[in-house]
Amino acid sequence: MPVRPAQAAKRLAPVIGNDAYDSVPVLQKARNDADAMAAALTKLGFAVISATSNRRKVGGKYRQEGAKN
């Protein structure tokens, strides 16, 4: 039996797009890919936590969301 959105538990999707790693050259499209993935997951009913290119910001967003749940 398929699960209907109203019956499903809250679905949380963390999406990270990091263009700026310390040990590799700067990436060009990771941030754009993350934005596209976040939009697609939102359309599917996921609560999306999206963060890009800033490690401290990313960690803070996950801690904040964890405190809500």
N, C-alpha and C positions, 0 to 999 in steps of 0.2 A: 504494500500500500504506500503510495507516494506521500511525502509530508507536504502539506500545504503551508504557505508562508505564515499564516495566522497560527498554525500549530507548532511551528518550528521555534526552537529556543533562539535567543538573540545570537545572530551570527556576526562575529567580529573579524574583520580582515585587516591585518597590518600590511601596509604597502610602503616600501622604502625605495627611493630613487636617489642613489648617491653618485654624483658625477666626480667627486673629489676625494679619491683615496690617497693616502700618504705614499704608498709604494708603487703606484702605477701612473702612467700618464692620464691626464684629465679625460674623462669619457665625454662623449658628445650628446648622447640621447637617453641616458638612464633616467633622468628626471622626466622627460617627455613620456617615456614608456610607463613610468610609475603613475603619472597623471592619467594616462589612457586606461591603465589597469584599474585604478581607483574608480574611474567613471563607470567602467563595465561592471565592477563588483557592486557599486551603488545601485545600478539598474537592476541587479539580481537580488536586491534586498539586504545586502550586507551593510553593517555599520563599519565605515572605513576610517582607520587612523592612517593618515598619510603624512609622511615626512620626507624631506629631501635635503641632501648634501650638508647636513649639520649634525654631527654625532650627539652633541649635548641636547639639541632640540629634539632629536629622535627619541632619546632615552627619556626625556621629560614627558613627551606625549604618551609613551607607554605607561609610565608610572601614573600619570593623571587618569588615564582610562581604566587602569587596574583598580584605582581607588574608587571609581564609580561602581564597579561590579561587585 
